Amino acid sequence: MNLIIFGPPGAGKGTQAVNIVEKYGVAHISTGDILRAAVKNGTELGQKAKEYMDKGELVPDELIIGIIKDRIKERDCQGGFLLDGFPRTIAQADALETMLSNEGLGIDSVVSVEVQDSELITRILKRAQEEGRADDTEDVVKNRLQVYKNQTEPLKGYYKEKGKLSEVDGIGSVDEVFSRIAGTIG
C-alpha cells in the first residue's frame, strides 16, 4: 500500500504518519526529516535546501524528486510507503506519478489533514518553543501557510479528480484524528 499524507504546516502530519506506519507496516518517508538531517550534516543538498528553508520557501522540485526517487528504491519501501511532505505541488505530483509508473507502482490513497489557520499558528509557535525549531518564527509560519495555500492546496483537486483524496478533520486528540484517517484508508 502506497500512501500520501498532506496538510498545512502544524496539522499533525508527522504525528499521524507514525500511527499509519505502525498500523499498516509501511515505510515512512518524511521529506522534512530528510532535509533537516541533510542541513544538520552540512551536505551539499543540505546547504542548498537550507537557503530555501530559512526563508520558509519550498525546496526546488529537482532536489526533492532526486531524494524521493532514491528513497523509494530502498528495501523497506518494498512493502509500501507513506509519503509525508511530498508531493507539495502539481508538478511534483506529476513527476511522482511518472516515476512510480516507471517502477510499476502507484499511489493507493491520499489523506489531507484539515486544520484552520489560527489553530495552526498556535500549534507551530508552541512547538517552536518546546523543540527549539529555529525555522518556526511567526513571520516564517505565516509565509509557510501562504506558500501551502498557493502551491500545495491545489493538490486536493488533483487527487480528488483521481478518486484518491480523503479530507480528514485534524482537530481533536491524536487518537480521534487517527481513527478518522484509518476509516478512510481501510
Contact map, one row per residue, 1 for C-alpha under 8 A:
111000000000000000000000010000000000000000000000000000000000000000000000000000111000000000000000000000000011000000000000000000000000000000000000000000000000000000000000000000000000000000
111100000000000000000000010000000000000000000000000000000000000000000000000000011100000000000000000000000111100000000000000000000000000000000000000000000000000000000000000000000000000000
111110000000000000000000000000000000000000000000000000000000000000000000000000011110000000000000000000000011111000000000000000000000000000000000000000000000000000000000000000000000000000
011111000000000000000000000000000000000000000000000000000000000000000000000000000111010000000000000000000010111000000000000000000000000000000000000000000000000000000000000000000000000000
001111100000100010000000000000000000000000000000000000000000000000000000000000000111100000000000000000000000011110000000000000000000000000000000000000000000000000000000000000000000000000
000111110000100000000000000000000000000000000000000000000000000000000000000000000001110000000000000000000000011110000000000000000000000000000000000000000000000000000000000000000000000000
000011111010100000000000000000000000000000000000000000000000000000000000000000000000000000000000000000000000000111100000000000000000000000000000000000000000000000000000000000000000000000
000001111110000000000000000000000000000000000000000000000000000000000000000000000000000000000000000000000000000011100001000000000000000000000000100100000000000000000000000000000000000000
000000111111000000000000000000000000000000000000000000000000000000000000000000000000000000000000000000000000000000000001000100000000000000001001100100000000000000000000000000000000000000
000000011111100000000000000000000000000000000000000000000000000000000000000000000000000000000000000000000000000000000001101100000000000000000000000000000000000000000000000000000000000000
000000111111100000000000000000000000000000000000000000000000000000000000000000000000000000000000000000000000000011100001000000000000000000000000000000000000000000000000010000000000000000
000000001111111100000000000000000000000000000000000000000000000000000000000000000000000000000000000000000000000010000000000000000000000000000000000000000000000000000000010000000000000000
000011100111111110000000000000000000000000000000000000000000000000000000000000000001000000000000000000000000000010000000000000000000000000000000000000000000000000000000000000000000000000
000000000001111111000000000001000000000000000000000000000000000000000000000000000001000000000000000000000000000000000000000000000000000000000000000000000000000000000000000000000000000000
000000000001111111100000000000000000000000000000000000000000000000000000000000000000000000000000000000000000000000000000000000000000000000000000000000000000000000000000000001000000000000
000000000001111111110000000000000000000000000000000000000000000000000000000000000000000000000000000000000000000000000000000000000000000000000000000000000000000000000000000001001100000000
000010000000111111111000000100000000000000000000000000000000000000000000000000000101000000000000000000000000000000000000000000000000000000000000000000000000000000000000000000000000000000
000000000000011111111100000100000000000000000000000000000000000000000000000000000000000000000000000000000000000000000000000000000000000000000000000000000000000000000000000000000000000000
000000000000001111111110000000000000000000000000000000000000000000000000000000000000000000000000000000000000000000000000000000000000000000000000000000000000000000000000000000000100000000
000000000000000111111111110000000000000000000000000000000000000000000000000000000100000000000000000000000000000000000000000000000000000000000000000000000000000000000000000000000100010000
000000000000000011111111111100000000000000000000000000000000000000000000000000000100000000000000000000000000000000000000000000000000000000000000000000000000000000000000000000000000000000
000000000000000001111111110000000000000000000000000000000000000000000000000000000000000000000000000000000000000000000000000000000000000000000000000000000000000000000000000000000000000000
000000000000000000111111100000000000000000000000000000000000000000000000000000000000000000000000000000000000000000000000000000000000000000000000000000000000000000000000000000000000000000
000000000000000000011111110000000000000000000000000000000000000000000000000000000000000000000000000000000000000000000000000000000000000000000000000000000000000000000000000000000000000000
000000000000000000011111111000000000000000000000000000000000000000000000000000110000000000000000000000000000000000000000000000000000000000000000000000000000000000000000000000000000000000
110000000000000000011101111100000000000000000000000000000000000000000000000110111100000000000000000000000000000000000000000000000000000000000000000000000000000000000000000000000000000000
000000000000000000001000111110000000000000000000000000000000000000000000000110111100000000000000000000000000000000000000000000000000000000000000000000000000000000000000000000000000000000
000000000000000011001000011111000000000000000000000000000000000000000000000000001111000000000000000000000000000000000000000000000000000000000000000000000000000000000000000000000000000000
000000000000000000000000001111100000000000000000000000000000000000010010000000001111000000000000000000000000000000000000000000000000000000000000000000000000000000000000000000000000000000
000000000000010000000000000111111100000000000000000000000000000000000000000000000011110000000000000000000000000000000000000000000000000000000000000000000000000000000000000000000000000000
000000000000000000000000000011111110000000000000000000000000000100010000000000000011110000000000000000000000000000000000000000000000000000000000000000000000000000000000000000000000000000
000000000000000000000000000001111111000000000000000000000000000000000000000000000001100000000000000000000000000000000000000000000000000000000000000000000000000000000000000000000000000000
000000000000000000000000000001111111100000000000000000000000000000000000000000000000000000000000000000000000000000000000000000000000000000000000000000000000000000000000000000000000000000
000000000000000000000000000001111111110000000000000000000000000000000000000000000000000000000000000000000000000000000000000000000000000000000000000000000000000000000000000000000000000000
000000000000000000000000000000111111111000000100100000000000000000000000000000000000000000000000000000000000000000000000000000000000000000000000000000000000000000000000000000000000000000
000000000000000000000000000000011111111100000100000000000000000000000000000000000000000000000000000000000000000000000000000000000000000000000000000000000000000000000000000000000000000000
000000000000000000000000000000001111111110000100000000000000000000000000000000000000000000000000000000000000000000000000000000000000000000000000000000000000000000000000000000000000000000
000000000000000000000000000000000111111111111110000000000000000000000000000000000000000000000000000000000000000000000000000000000000000000000000000000000000000000000000000000000000000000
000000000000000000000000000000000011111111101110110000000000000000000000000000000000000000000000000000000000000000000000000000000000000000000000000000000000000000000000000000000000000000
000000000000000000000000000000000001111111000100000000000000000000000000000000000000000000000000000000000000000000000000000000000000000000000000000000000000000000000000000000000000000000
000000000000000000000000000000000000111111100100000000000000000000000000000000000000000000000000000000000000000000000000000000000000000000000000000000000000000000000000000000000000000000
000000000000000000000000000000000000011111110110000000000000000000000000000000000000000000000000000000000000000000000000000000000000000000000000000000000000000000000000000000000000000000
000000000000000000000000000000000000011011111110000000000000000000000000000000000000000000000000000000000000000000000000000000000000000000000000000000000000000000000000000000000000000000
000000000000000000000000000000000000010001111111000000000000000000000000000000000000000000000000000000000000000000000000000000000000000000000000000000000000000000000000000000000000000000
000000000000000000000000000000000000011000111111100000000000001000000000000000000000000000000000000000000000000000000000000000000000000000000000000000000000000000000000000000000000000000
000000000000000000000000000000000011111111111111110000000000000000000000000000000000000000000000000000000000000000000000000000000000000000000000000000000000000000000000000000000000000000
000000000000000000000000000000000000011001111111111000000000000000000000000000000000000000000000000000000000000000000000000000000000000000000000000000000000000000000000000000000000000000
000000000000000000000000000000000000000000011111111100000000000000000000000000000000000000000000000000000000000000000000000000000000000000000000000000000000000000000000000000000000000000
000000000000000000000000000000000010001000001111111110000010001000000000000000000000000000000000000000000000000000000000000000000000000000000000000000000000000000000000000000000000000000
000000000000000000000000000000000000001000000111111111000000000000000000000000000000000000000000000000000000000000000000000000000000000000000000000000000000000000000000000000000000000000
000000000000000000000000000000000000000000000011111111100000000000000000000000000000000000000000000000000000000000000000000000000000000000000000000000000000000000000000000000000000000000
000000000000000000000000000000000000000000000001111111111110000000000000000000000000000000000000000000000000000000000000000000000000000000000000000000000000000000000000000000000000000000
000000000000000000000000000000000000000000000000111111111110000000000000000000000000000000000000000000000000000000000000000000000000001000000000000000000000000000000000000000000000000000
000000000000000000000000000000000000000000000000011111111000000000000000000000000000000000000000000000000000000000000000000000000000001000000000000000000000000000000000000000000000000000
000000000000000000000000000000000000000000000000001111111000000000000000000000000000000000000000000000000000000000000000000000000000000000010000000000000000000000000000000000000000000000
000000000000000000000000000000000000000000000000000111111100000000000000000000000000000000000000000000000000000000000000000000000000001000011011000000000000000000000000000000000000000000
000000000000000000000000000000000000000000000000000111111110000000000000000000000000000000000000000000000000000000000000000000000000000000000011001000000000000000000000000000000000000000
000000000000000000000000000000000000000000000000000110011111000000000000000000000000000000000000000000000000000000000000000000000000000000000000001000000000000000000000000000000000000000
000000000000000000000000000000000000000000000000100110001111101100000000000000000000000000000000000000000000000000000000000000000000000000000000000000000000000000000000000000000000000000
000000000000000000000000000000000000000000000000000000000111111100000000000000000000000000000000000000000000000000000000000000000000000000000000000000000000000000000000000000000000000000
000000000000000000000000000000000000000000000000000000000011111110000000000000000000000000110000000000000000000000000000000000000000000000000000000000000000000000000000000000000000000000
000000000000000000000000000000000000000000000000000000000001111111000000000000000000000000000000000000000000000000000000000000000000000000000000000000000000000000000000000000000000000000
000000000000000000000000000000000000000000001000100000000011111111100000000000000000000000000000000000000000000000000000000000000000000000000000000000000000000000000000000000000000000000
000000000000000000000000000000100000000000000000000000000011111111110000000000000000000000000000000000000000000000000000000000000000000000000000000000000000000000000000000000000000000000
000000000000000000000000000000000000000000000000000000000000111111111000000000000000000000010011000000000000000000000000000000000000000000000000000000000000000000000000000000000000000000
000000000000000000000000000000000000000000000000000000000000011111111100000000000000000000000000000000000000000000000000000000000000000000000000000000000000000000000000000000000000000000
000000000000000000000000000000000000000000000000000000000000001111111110000000000000000000000000000000000000000000000000000000000000000000000000000000000000000000000000000000000000000000
000000000000000000000000000010100000000000000000000000000000000111111111000000000000000000000000000000000000000000000000000000000000000000000000000000000000000000000000000000000000000000
000000000000000000000000000000000000000000000000000000000000000011111111100000000000000000000000001000000000000000000000000000000000000000000000000000000000000000000000000000000000000000
000000000000000000000000000000000000000000000000000000000000000001111111110000000000000000000000000000000000000000000000000000000000000000000000000000000000000000000000000000000000000000
000000000000000000000000000010000000000000000000000000000000000000111111110010000000000000000000000000000000000000000000000000000000000000000000000000000000000000000000000000000000000000
000000000000000000000000000000000000000000000000000000000000000000011111110010001000000000000000000000000000000000000000000000000000000000000000000000000000000000000000000000000000000000
000000000000000000000000000000000000000000000000000000000000000000001111111011000000000000000000000000000000000000000000000000000000000000000000000000000000000000000000000000000000000000
000000000000000000000000000000000000000000000000000000000000000000000111111111000000000000000000000000000000000000000000000000000000000000000000000000000000000000000000000000000000000000
000000000000000000000000000000000000000000000000000000000000000000000000111111000000000000000000000000000000000000000000000000000000000000000000000000000000000000000000000000000000000000
000000000000000000000000011000000000000000000000000000000000000000000000011111110000000000000000000000000000000000000000000000000000000000000000000000000000000000000000000000000000000000
000000000000000000000000011000000000000000000000000000000000000000000011111111111000000000000000000000000000000000000000000000000000000000000000000000000000000000000000000000000000000000
000000000000000000000000000000000000000000000000000000000000000000000000111111111000000000000000000000000000000000000000000000000000000000000000000000000000000000000000000000000000000000
100000000000000000000000111000000000000000000000000000000000000000000000000111111000000000000000000000000000000000000000000000000000000000000000000000000000000000000000000000000000000000
111000000000000000000000111000000000000000000000000000000000000000000000000111111100000000000000000000000000000000000000000000000000000000000000000000000000000000000000000000000000000000
111000000000000000000000011110000000000000000000000000000000000000000001000011111110000000000000000000000000000000000000000000000000000000000000000000000000000000000000000000000000000000
011110000000000010011000011110000000000000000000000000000000000000000000000000011111000000000000000000000000000000000000000000000000000000000000000000000000000000000000000000000000000000
001110000000000000000000000111100000000000000000000000000000000000000000000000001111111000000000000000000000000000000000000000000000000000000000000000000000000000000000000000000000000000
000111000000110010000000000111110000000000000000000000000000000000000000000000000111110000000000000000000000000000000000000000000000000000000000000000000000000000000000000000000000000000
000011000000000000000000000001110000000000000000000000000000000000000000000000000011111100000000000000000000000000000000000000000000000000000000000000000000000000000000000000000000000000
000101000000000000000000000001100000000000000000000000000000000000000000000000000011111100010000000000000000000000000000000000000000000000000000000000000000000000000000000000000000000000
000000000000000000000000000000000000000000000000000000000000000000000000000000000010111111011001000000000000000000000000000000000000000000000000000000000000000000000000000000000000000000
000000000000000000000000000000000000000000000000000000000000000000000000000000000000111111011000000000000000000000000000000000000000000000000000000100110010000000000000000000000000000000
000000000000000000000000000000000000000000000000000000000000000000000000000000000000001111111000000000000000000000000000000000000000000000000000000000110110000000000000000000000000000000
000000000000000000000000000000000000000000000000000000000000000000000000000000000000001111111100000000000000000000000000000000000000000000000000000000110110010000000000000000000000000000
000000000000000000000000000000000000000000000000000000000000100000000000000000000000000011111110000000000000000000000000000000000000000000000000000000000000000000000000000000000000000000
000000000000000000000000000000000000000000000000000000000000100010000000000000000000011111111111000000000000000000000000000000000000000000000000000000000000000000000000000000000000000000
000000000000000000000000000000000000000000000000000000000000000000000000000000000000001111111111100000000000000000000000000000000000000000000000000000000010000000000000000000000000000000
000000000000000000000000000000000000000000000000000000000000000000000000000000000000000001111111110000000000000000000000000000000000000000000000000000000000000000000000000000000000000000
000000000000000000000000000000000000000000000000000000000000000010000000000000000000000000111111111000000000000000000000000000000000000000000000000000000000000000000000000000000000000000
000000000000000000000000000000000000000000000000000000000000000010000000000000000000001000011111111100000000000000000000000000000000000000000000000000000000000000000000000000000000000000
000000000000000000000000000000000000000000000000000000000000000000000000000000000000000000001111111110000110000000000000000000000000000000000000000000000000000000000000000000000000000000
000000000000000000000000000000000000000000000000000000000000000000000000000000000000000000000111111111000000000000000000000000000000000000000000000000000000000000000000000000000000000000
000000000000000000000000000000000000000000000000000000000000000000001000000000000000000000000011111111100000000000000000000000000000000000000000000000000000000000000000000000000000000000
000000000000000000000000000000000000000000000000000000000000000000000000000000000000000000000001111111111100000000000000000000000000000000000000000000000000000000000000000000000000000000
000000000000000000000000000000000000000000000000000000000000000000000000000000000000000000000000111111111100000000000000000000000000000000000000000000000000000000000000000000000000000000
000000000000000000000000000000000000000000000000000000000000000000000000000000000000000000000000011111111000000000000000000000000000000000000000000000000000000000000000000000000000000000
000000000000000000000000000000000000000000000000000000000000000000000000000000000000000000000000001111111000000000000000000000000000000000000000000000000000000000000000000000000000000000
000000000000000000000000000000000000000000000000000000000000000000000000000000000000000000000000000111111100000000000000000000000000000000000000000000000000000000000000000000000000000000
000000000000000000000000000000000000000000000000000000000000000000000000000000000000000000000000000111111110000000000000000000000000000000000000000000000000000000000000000000000000000000
010000000000000000000000000000000000000000000000000000000000000000000000000000000000000000000000100110011111000000000000000000000000000000000000000000000000000000000000000000000000000000
111100000000000000000000000000000000000000000000000000000000000000000000000000000000000000000000100000001111110000000000000000000000000000000000000000000000000000000000000000000000000000
111000000000000000000000000000000000000000000000000000000000000000000000000000000000000000000000000000000111110000000000000000000000000000000000000000000000000000010000000000000000000000
011100000000000000000000000000000000000000000000000000000000000000000000000000000000000000000000000000000011111000000000000000000000000000000000000000000000000000011100000000000000000010
001111000000000000000000000000000000000000000000000000000000000000000000000000000000000000000000000000000011111100000000000000000000000000000000000000000000001000011100000000000000000000
001111000000000000000000000000000000000000000000000000000000000000000000000000000000000000000000000000000000111110000000000000000000000000000000000000000000000000001111000000000000100100
000011100000000000000000000000000000000000000000000000000000000000000000000000000000000000000000000000000000011111000000000000000000000000000000000000000001000000001111000000000000000000
000011110011100000000000000000000000000000000000000000000000000000000000000000000000000000000000000000000000001111100000000000000000000000000000000000000000000000000011110000000000000000
000000110010000000000000000000000000000000000000000000000000000000000000000000000000000000000000000000000000000111110000000000000000000000000000000000000000000000000011111000000000000000
000000110010000000000000000000000000000000000000000000000000000000000000000000000000000000000000000000000000000011111011000000000000000000000000000000000000000000000000111000000000000000
000000000000000000000000000000000000000000000000000000000000000000000000000000000000000000000000000000000000000001111111000000000000000000000000000000000000000000000000000000000000000000
000000000000000000000000000000000000000000000000000000000000000000000000000000000000000000000000000000000000000000111111100000000000000000000000100000000000000000000000000000000000000000
000000000000000000000000000000000000000000000000000000000000000000000000000000000000000000000000000000000000000000011111110000000000000000000000000000000000000000000000000000000000000000
000000000000000000000000000000000000000000000000000000000000000000000000000000000000000000000000000000000000000000111111111000000000000000000000000000000000000000000000000000000000000000
000000011110000000000000000000000000000000000000000000000000000000000000000000000000000000000000000000000000000000111111111100000000000000000000000000000000000000000000000000000000000000
000000000100000000000000000000000000000000000000000000000000000000000000000000000000000000000000000000000000000000001111111110000000000001001100000000000000000000000000000000000000000000
000000000000000000000000000000000000000000000000000000000000000000000000000000000000000000000000000000000000000000000111111111000000000000000000000000000000000000000000000000000000000000
000000000100000000000000000000000000000000000000000000000000000000000000000000000000000000000000000000000000000000000011111111100000000000000000000000000000000000000000000000000000000000
000000001100000000000000000000000000000000000000000000000000000000000000000000000000000000000000000000000000000000000001111111110000000100001000000000000000000000000000000000000000000000
000000000000000000000000000000000000000000000000000000000000000000000000000000000000000000000000000000000000000000000000111111111000000111000000000000000000000000000000000000000000000000
000000000000000000000000000000000000000000000000000000000000000000000000000000000000000000000000000000000000000000000000011111111100000000000000000000000000000000000000000000000000000000
000000000000000000000000000000000000000000000000000000000000000000000000000000000000000000000000000000000000000000000000001111111111100000000000000000000000000000000000000000000000000000
000000000000000000000000000000000000000000000000000000000000000000000000000000000000000000000000000000000000000000000000000111111111111110000000000000000000000000000000000000000000000000
000000000000000000000000000000000000000000000000000000000000000000000000000000000000000000000000000000000000000000000000000011111111100000000000000000000000000000000000000000000000000000
000000000000000000000000000000000000000000000000000000000000000000000000000000000000000000000000000000000000000000000000000001111111000000000000000000000000000000000000000000000000000000
000000000000000000000000000000000000000000000000000000000000000000000000000000000000000000000000000000000000000000000000000000111111100000000000000000000000000000000000000000000000000000
000000000000000000000000000000000000000000000000000000000000000000000000000000000000000000000000000000000000000000000000000000111111110000000000000000000000000000000000000000000000000000
000000000000000000000000000000000000000000000000000000000000000000000000000000000000000000000000000000000000000000000000000000111011111100000000000000000000000000000000000000000000000000
000000000000000000000000000000000000000000000000000000000000000000000000000000000000000000000000000000000000000000000000000000010001111110000000000000000000000000000000000000000000000000
000000000000000000000000000000000000000000000000000011010000000000000000000000000000000000000000000000000000000000000000000000010000111110010000000000000000000000000000000000000000000000
000000000000000000000000000000000000000000000000000000000000000000000000000000000000000000000000000000000000000000000000000110010000111111011000000000000000000000000000000000000000000000
000000000000000000000000000000000000000000000000000000000000000000000000000000000000000000000000000000000000000000000000000010010000011111111000000000000000000000000000000000000000000000
000000000000000000000000000000000000000000000000000000000000000000000000000000000000000000000000000000000000000000000000100010000000000111111100000000000000000000000000000000000000000000
000000000000000000000000000000000000000000000000000000000000000000000000000000000000000000000000000000000000000000000000000000000000000011111110000000000000000000000000000000000000000000
000000000000000000000000000000000000000000000000000000110000000000000000000000000000000000000000000000000000000000000000000000000000001111111111000000000000000000000000000000000000000000
000000001000000000000000000000000000000000000000000000010000000000000000000000000000000000000000000000000000000000000000100100000000000111111111100000000000000000000000000000000000000000
000000000000000000000000000000000000000000000000000000000000000000000000000000000000000000000000000000000000000000000000100000000000000001111111110000000000000000000000000000000000000000
000000000000000000000000000000000000000000000000000000011000000000000000000000000000000000000000000000000000000000000000000000000000000000111111111000000000000000000000000000000000000000
000000001000000000000000000000000000000000000000000000011000000000000000000000000000000000000000000000000000000000000000000000000000000000011111111100000000000000000000000000000000000000
000000011000000000000000000000000000000000000000000000000000000000000000000000000000000000000000000000000000000000001000000000000000000000001111111110000000000000000000000000000000000000
000000000000000000000000000000000000000000000000000000000000000000000000000000000000000000000000000000000000000000000000000000000000000000000111111111000000000000000000000000000000000000
000000000000000000000000000000000000000000000000000000001100000000000000000000000000000000000000000000000000000000000000000000000000000000000011111111110000000000000000000000000000000000
000000011000000000000000000000000000000000000000000000000000000000000000000000000000000100000000000000000000000000000000000000000000000000000001111111111000000000000000000000000000000000
000000000000000000000000000000000000000000000000000000000000000000000000000000000000000000000000000000000000000000000000000000000000000000000000111111111100000000000000000000000000000000
000000000000000000000000000000000000000000000000000000000000000000000000000000000000000000000000000000000000000000000000000000000000000000000000011111111100000000000000000000000000000000
000000000000000000000000000000000000000000000000000000000000000000000000000000000000000111000000000000000000000000000000000000000000000000000000001111111100000000000000000000000000000000
000000000000000000000000000000000000000000000000000000000000000000000000000000000000000111000000000000000000000000000000000000000000000000000000001111111111000000000000000000000000000000
000000000000000000000000000000000000000000000000000000000000000000000000000000000000000000000000000000000000000000000000000000000000000000000000000111111111000000000000000000000000000000
000000000000000000000000000000000000000000000000000000000000000000000000000000000000000011000000000000000000000000000000000000000000000000000000000011111111110000000000000000000000000000
000000000000000000000000000000000000000000000000000000000000000000000000000000000000000111001000000000000000000000000000000000000000000000000000000000011111111000000000000000000000000000
000000000000000000000000000000000000000000000000000000000000000000000000000000000000000000000000000000000000000100000000000000000000000000000000000000011111111100001000000000000000000000
000000000000000000000000000000000000000000000000000000000000000000000000000000000000000000000000000000000000000000000000000000000000000000000000000000000111111110000000000000000000000000
000000000000000000000000000000000000000000000000000000000000000000000000000000000000000001000000000000000000000000000000000000000000000000000000000000000111111111000000000000000000000000
000000000000000000000000000000000000000000000000000000000000000000000000000000000000000000000000000000000000010000000000000000000000000000000000000000000011111111111000000000000000000000
000000000000000000000000000000000000000000000000000000000000000000000000000000000000000000000000000000000000000000000000000000000000000000000000000000000001111111111100000000000000000000
000000000000000000000000000000000000000000000000000000000000000000000000000000000000000000000000000000000000000000000000000000000000000000000000000000000000111111110000000000000000000000
000000000000000000000000000000000000000000000000000000000000000000000000000000000000000000000000000000000000000000000000000000000000000000000000000000000000011111111000000000000000000000
000000000000000000000000000000000000000000000000000000000000000000000000000000000000000000000000000000000000000000000000000000000000000000000000000000000000001111111000000000000000000000
000000000000000000000000000000000000000000000000000000000000000000000000000000000000000000000000000000000001110000000000000000000000000000000000000000000000001111111100000000000000000000
000000000000000000000000000000000000000000000000000000000000000000000000000000000000000000000000000000000000111100000000000000000000000000000000000000000001001101111110000000000000000000
000000000000000000000000000000000000000000000000000000000000000000000000000000000000000000000000000000000000111100000000000000000000000000000000000000000000000100011111000000000000000100
000000000000000000000000000000000000000000000000000000000000000000000000000000000000000000000000000000000000001111000000000000000000000000000000000000000000000000001111100000000000000000
000000000000000000000000000000000000000000000000000000000000000000000000000000000000000000000000000000000000001111000000000000000000000000000000000000000000000000000111110000001001100000
000000000000000000000000000000000000000000000000000000000000000000000000000000000000000000000000000000000000000011100000000000000000000000000000000000000000000000000011111000001001000000
000000000011000000000000000000000000000000000000000000000000000000000000000000000000000000000000000000000000000011100000000000000000000000000000000000000000000000000001111100001000000000
000000000000000000000000000000000000000000000000000000000000000000000000000000000000000000000000000000000000000001100000000000000000000000000000000000000000000000000000111110001000000000
000000000000000000000000000000000000000000000000000000000000000000000000000000000000000000000000000000000000000000000000000000000000000000000000000000000000000000000000011111011000000000
000000000000000000000000000000000000000000000000000000000000000000000000000000000000000000000000000000000000000000000000000000000000000000000000000000000000000000000000001111111000000000
000000000000001100000000000000000000000000000000000000000000000000000000000000000000000000000000000000000000000000000000000000000000000000000000000000000000000000000000000111111100000000
000000000000000000000000000000000000000000000000000000000000000000000000000000000000000000000000000000000000000000000000000000000000000000000000000000000000000000000000000011111110000000
000000000000000000000000000000000000000000000000000000000000000000000000000000000000000000000000000000000000000000000000000000000000000000000000000000000000000000000000000111111111000000
000000000000000100000000000000000000000000000000000000000000000000000000000000000000000000000000000000000000000000000000000000000000000000000000000000000000000000000001111111111111100000
000000000000000100110000000000000000000000000000000000000000000000000000000000000000000000000000000000000000000000000000000000000000000000000000000000000000000000000000000001111111110000
000000000000000000000000000000000000000000000000000000000000000000000000000000000000000000000000000000000000000000000000000000000000000000000000000000000000000000000000000000111111111000
000000000000000000000000000000000000000000000000000000000000000000000000000000000000000000000000000000000000000000000000000000000000000000000000000000000000000000000001100000011111111100
000000000000000000000000000000000000000000000000000000000000000000000000000000000000000000000000000000000000001000000000000000000000000000000000000000000000000000000001000000001111111110
000000000000000000010000000000000000000000000000000000000000000000000000000000000000000000000000000000000000000000000000000000000000000000000000000000000000000000000000000000000111111111
000000000000000000000000000000000000000000000000000000000000000000000000000000000000000000000000000000000000000000000000000000000000000000000000000000000000000000000000000000000011111111
000000000000000000000000000000000000000000000000000000000000000000000000000000000000000000000000000000000000001000000000000000000000000000000000000000000000000000000100000000000001111111
000000000000000000000000000000000000000000000000000000000000000000000000000000000000000000000000000000000000100000000000000000000000000000000000000000000000000000000000000000000000111111
000000000000000000000000000000000000000000000000000000000000000000000000000000000000000000000000000000000000000000000000000000000000000000000000000000000000000000000000000000000000011111
